Amino acid sequence: MEIDRRAFIASIGGATAVSLMTHEERADALEHHLEDELDAAVAARQGQTQQAEYPTVAELEAQIETRPYRRGVGNLFANRRGENVKRLPELPANPTFVDFFNLRFAPGNHVLQSATRALKTGMSEEIILACLCHDVVQGLIKPDHGWWGAQLVEPYVPEKTSFAIRYHQTLRFYPDAEAGYEYPESYYRTFGIDYEPPPHIQEAYKFVRNHPWYMEPRLVTVNDLYSFDRNAEVSLDPFIDIIGRHFKTPKEGLGNDNSPVAHMWRTIARPDSPL
């Protein structure tokens, strides 16, 4: 640790006081000084870390004009690390959900962890599929991704699956100790320590909390929160049969069937299109 000699001498009474000390007393004084400096540096660093970890809503809003992208842009459309985007592989002529997962949503480690956890804890196949699909739409867009995500898959999956995807976004902001869900600490950093969900989220919570299917989206949040293990080894393979039973891919392929959401799949397929 670098020593400010003048500050050290001043801290023990000046040059006169130093001249009256023995060598042992000077060594002790220097050691105490270094300990105090280290403690002060650690305390300052911890204070800065805590403040940086938990910004306010206003601080996050002040960052908007400091970036060349918006926080809500889909993962396929911008590289947030400042690197160039990569050329995407072509999809088959009649792409399935598995094709999109492997060629557009991969590596998809988080949703694979979420679905794996749901599978291992014996949840229904509708919930396992919801866990697998709940965040894939973030390749396209991030705000209101529960609604966007449900809309993306709604024509092709069971109703409970799309319901669970739609409202998992809402329930993320509301703890449920009995279900094993706590408010994520990371949200203090992501949304701000003083964040309050907007009115449409508050109204959606009132609706879904009293709905007979409340536990469907709640189980997605439970499997969502605890699925960020950087060392987890997961694969799509255990879910192929579940996808086959419950994801009804049109014979023309996703994006080619003229469904109300075909344009969303086409956009994910071709994010480099200029118009």
C-alpha positions in Angstrom: 0.0 0.0 0.0 1.5 3.4 -1.0 2.3 5.6 2.0 1.7 9.4 2.1 4.8 10.3 4.2 3.6 13.8 5.1 0.1 12.5 6.2 1.7 9.8 8.3 4.1 12.2 10.1 1.2 14.7 10.7 -1.0 11.9 12.1 1.5 11.2 14.9 2.2 14.8 15.9 4.7 16.1 13.4 8.5 15.9 12.9 9.3 16.8 16.5 7.1 14.0 17.8 8.8 11.5 15.4 12.3 12.6 16.5 11.4 11.7 20.1 10.3 8.1 19.2 12.3 5.0 19.4 12.6 2.9 16.2 10.2 0.4 17.7 7.6 3.1 18.4 7.9 4.5 14.9 7.4 1.0 13.4 4.3 0.5 15.6 2.9 3.9 14.6 3.5 3.1 10.9 1.7 -0.2 11.2 -1.3 1.4 12.9 -1.4 4.1 10.3 -1.4 1.5 7.5 -4.2 -0.5 9.2 -6.3 2.6 9.5 -5.7 3.5 5.9 -6.6 0.0 4.8 -9.8 0.0 6.8 -10.8 3.4 5.4 -10.1 2.2 1.8 -12.2 -1.0 2.3 -15.1 0.9 3.9 -15.1 3.4 1.0 -14.9 0.7 -1.6 -17.8 -1.2 0.1 -19.9 2.0 0.1 -19.2 2.6 -3.5 -20.0 -1.0 -4.4 -23.3 -1.0 -2.6 -24.3 2.2 -4.2 -23.3 1.0 -7.6 -25.1 -2.3 -7.0 -28.4 -0.7 -6.1 -29.0 2.4 -8.2 -32.1 4.4 -8.0 -34.7 4.6 -10.8 -33.6 8.2 -11.5 -29.9 7.1 -11.8 -30.8 4.4 -14.3 -32.9 6.8 -16.3 -29.9 9.2 -16.4 -27.9 6.5 -18.1 -30.3 6.3 -21.2 -28.3 8.8 -23.2 -24.9 7.3 -22.3 -25.4 4.2 -24.5 -25.8 3.6 -28.3 -28.7 1.2 -27.7 -31.8 1.0 -25.6 -32.1 -1.5 -22.7 -35.2 -3.1 -24.2 -33.6 -4.1 -27.5 -33.7 -7.8 -28.3 -30.6 -9.9 -28.1 -30.6 -10.6 -31.8 -30.4 -6.9 -32.7 -27.5 -5.6 -30.7 -24.3 -6.7 -29.0 -24.2 -5.0 -25.6 -20.5 -5.7 -25.1 -19.6 -3.5 -28.0 -18.6 -6.3 -30.3 -19.8 -6.8 -33.8 -22.8 -9.1 -34.2 -22.3 -12.5 -35.9 -23.8 -13.8 -39.1 -26.7 -16.0 -38.3 -27.1 -19.5 -39.9 -30.0 -20.0 -42.3 -33.1 -21.7 -40.9 -34.7 -24.7 -42.7 -37.5 -24.0 -45.2 -40.1 -25.2 -42.8 -38.6 -24.4 -39.4 -39.7 -26.0 -36.1 -39.4 -24.7 -32.6 -36.4 -26.8 -32.1 -34.8 -25.2 -35.2 -35.5 -21.8 -33.8 -34.1 -22.8 -30.4 -30.9 -24.1 -31.8 -30.3 -21.4 -34.5 -31.8 -18.3 -32.9 -32.3 -18.8 -29.1 -29.2 -20.8 -28.3 -27.4 -21.2 -26.1 -30.5 -20.6 -24.0 -28.8 -21.8 -20.9 -31.1 -20.0 -18.5 -34.4 -21.4 -19.9 -32.8 -24.8 -20.2 -31.8 -24.6 -16.6 -35.3 -23.5 -15.7 -37.0 -26.3 -17.6 -34.5 -28.8 -16.2 -35.4 -27.8 -12.7 -39.1 -28.1 -13.4 -38.6 -31.5 -14.9 -36.5 -32.8 -12.0 -39.1 -31.5 -9.5 -42.0 -33.4 -11.2 -43.9 -30.4 -12.6 -46.5 -30.9 -15.4 -45.4 -30.9 -19.0 -47.3 -27.7 -19.6 -45.2 -25.9 -17.0 -42.0 -27.5 -18.2 -42.7 -26.2 -21.7 -43.5 -22.8 -20.2 -40.2 -22.7 -18.4 -38.4 -23.7 -21.6 -40.2 -20.9 -23.6 -40.6 -18.1 -21.0 -37.7 -15.9 -22.0 -37.0 -16.9 -25.6 -38.8 -13.8 -27.0 -36.1 -11.7 -25.5 -34.2 -12.3 -28.7 -36.9 -10.1 -30.2 -37.8 -7.6 -27.5 -37.4 -7.3 -23.7 -40.1 -4.9 -22.3 -43.3 -6.7 -21.4 -41.6 -10.0 -22.5 -44.3 -12.0 -20.6 -47.0 -10.7 -23.0 -44.8 -10.8 -26.0 -43.6 -14.3 -25.1 -47.1 -15.6 -24.6 -48.2 -14.1 -27.9 -45.3 -15.6 -29.8 -46.2 -19.2 -28.8 -50.0 -18.9 -28.1 -51.3 -20.5 -31.3 -49.1 -23.6 -30.8 -49.0 -24.5 -27.1 -51.6 -25.4 -24.4 -53.5 -22.6 -22.9 -52.0 -23.1 -19.4 -48.5 -22.8 -21.0 -49.2 -19.4 -22.6 -51.0 -18.2 -19.4 -48.0 -19.1 -17.3 -45.6 -17.3 -19.7 -47.7 -14.2 -19.9 -48.1 -13.7 -16.1 -44.7 -14.9 -14.9 -43.5 -11.4 -15.8 -46.0 -9.9 -13.3 -45.4 -12.3 -10.5 -41.6 -11.8 -10.6 -42.2 -8.5 -8.6 -44.3 -10.1 -5.9 -42.8 -12.5 -3.4 -44.6 -15.6 -2.3 -42.9 -17.3 0.7 -45.3 -20.3 0.6 -44.4 -21.0 -3.0 -40.7 -20.5 -2.4 -40.3 -17.3 -4.3 -38.4 -14.2 -3.0 -37.9 -10.8 -4.6 -34.7 -11.2 -6.6 -31.9 -9.1 -5.2 -30.6 -8.5 -8.7 -33.8 -6.5 -9.4 -32.5 -3.8 -7.2 -29.7 -3.4 -9.7 -31.8 -3.9 -12.8 -34.8 -1.7 -12.0 -33.6 0.5 -9.1 -33.8 0.2 -5.4 -36.9 2.4 -5.2 -38.7 0.8 -8.2 -42.4 0.3 -8.1 -44.1 -1.8 -10.9 -46.2 0.2 -13.3 -50.0 0.2 -13.1 -50.6 -2.5 -15.7 -48.3 -4.9 -13.7 -50.1 -4.0 -10.5 -53.5 -4.7 -12.1 -52.3 -7.9 -13.7 -51.1 -9.1 -10.2 -54.5 -8.5 -8.7 -56.1 -10.4 -11.6 -53.7 -13.4 -11.6 -53.4 -13.7 -7.8 -57.1 -14.6 -7.6 -57.1 -16.7 -10.8 -57.6 -20.5 -10.5 -54.4 -20.9 -12.6 -52.3 -18.7 -10.3 -49.8 -21.4 -9.6 -48.9 -21.9 -13.3 -47.1 -18.6 -13.7 -45.9 -18.8 -10.1 -44.1 -22.1 -10.7 -42.4 -20.4 -13.7 -41.1 -17.7 -11.4 -39.8 -20.2 -8.9 -37.9 -22.1 -11.6 -36.8 -18.8 -13.2 -35.2 -17.3 -10.1 -32.9 -20.2 -9.3 -31.7 -21.0 -12.8 -28.6 -18.9 -13.2 -25.8 -21.4 -12.4 -22.8 -20.6 -14.7 -21.5 -24.1 -14.3 -24.7 -26.0 -15.1 -24.5 -28.4 -18.0 -27.9 -28.5 -19.7 -29.3 -29.7 -23.0 -32.5 -29.5 -25.1 -32.5 -33.2 -25.6 -34.7 -34.1 -22.5 -37.4 -31.8 -23.8 -37.7 -33.0 -27.4 -40.6 -35.4 -26.7 -42.4 -32.7 -24.6 -42.0 -30.2 -27.4 -43.3 -32.9 -29.8 -46.4 -33.6 -27.7 -47.3 -30.0 -26.8 -45.8 -27.6 -29.4 -48.0 -27.9 -32.5 -45.7 -26.7 -35.3 -47.6 -25.9 -38.5 -46.7 -28.0 -41.5 -45.6 -24.9 -43.4 -43.1 -24.1 -40.6 -43.1 -21.3 -38.0 -43.4 -17.9 -39.8 -45.0 -19.4 -42.9 -48.4 -20.3 -41.7 -50.2 -17.0 -41.8 -51.0 -17.1 -38.1 -51.5 -13.9 -36.2 -47.9 -14.2 -34.9 -46.1 -15.5 -38.1 -44.5 -12.1 -38.6 -42.8 -12.4 -35.2 -41.2 -15.6 -36.1 -40.1 -14.2 -39.5 -38.5 -11.2 -37.7 -36.6 -13.6 -35.4 -35.6 -15.6 -38.5 -34.3 -12.5 -40.4 -33.2 -9.8 -37.9 -30.7 -8.4 -40.5 -33.5 -7.3 -42.8 -33.3 -3.5 -43.2 -37.1 -3.1 -43.5 
